[in-house]
Amino acid sequence: MPPTITAFENSPDRGRGQARDMRVRWALEEVGQPYDVRLVSFAAMKQPAHLALNPFGQIPTYEDGDLALFETGAIVLHIAERHGGLLPTDANARSRAIAWMFAALNTMEPPIVELGMAMLFERDKSWYAERLPMLQDRVRTRLGELSRRLGGADWLDGAFSAGDLMMVTVLRRLNTSGLLDEYPDVAAYVARGEARPAFRRAFDAQLAVFQAASRS
Ligand SMILES: N[C@@H](CCC(=O)N[C@@H](CS)C(=O)NCC(=O)O)C(=O)O
């Protein structure tokens, strides 16, 4: 039996591949592991059956035999550890790739999510215009640091790894902010990730879900 992941039945991102099941789909595609998808509604995500898989009532989850996981970091790491192709074999390089996964989730993603939330939900608030530049600058700081570290390299640390996969999915959340355009090398890094055949397959699969939901 292939592993089963959960994803939005009707993703609020309208198939743009911003929902976090995209990370897990991409990782599974990179390692060539077929998978099943169970689509869930917002209401179902808050019901006991889903809460047993993810206590926070979120997607994605991952089930494989008697293992159930939540949190994309843990799921992608699990996939990368059990299949070749997403983590280097050298022990130190492997640890560095995992460090980049944590950096994507713990250092890059928080200010990016904060900005995204404000742009989505605070536009009509009196403080929005004043707060926005501060949120943008926090993201710019991280993008500048990342750009300096990339230093024109294709990937963060040698060959493409789960660290890049996680970083690219986090950076893609900036697609509508215009901020990536200010860092052409980071934008090119994201584009390199998006050009990978495994990314395309994952993207098309989640887009097909949205298109089917729109037709019904
Ligand atoms: N830290 C979690 C975040 C999961 C998350 O935020 N999932 C979103 C979709 S991308 C979700 O389920 N949102 C609906 C909700 O929180 O009710 C992870 O990386 O798995």
The ligand as an ORCA input file, in Angstrom:
! r2SCAN-3c Opt
* xyz 0 1
  N       3.552     23.744     10.555
  C       2.553     23.001      9.822
  C       1.587     23.995      9.198
  C       0.428     23.293      8.519
  C      -0.559     24.306      7.982
  O      -0.517     25.509      8.303
  N      -1.465     23.825      7.142
  C      -2.477     24.703      6.589
  C      -2.565     24.493      5.076
  S      -1.104     24.989      4.248
  C      -3.823     24.371      7.148
  O      -4.168     23.224      7.323
  N      -4.626     25.413      7.434
  C      -5.979     25.266      7.899
  C      -6.107     25.507      9.362
  O      -5.094     25.784     10.047
  O      -7.229     25.412      9.833
  C       3.242     22.139      8.748
  O       4.290     22.534      8.245
  O       2.725     21.054      8.442
*
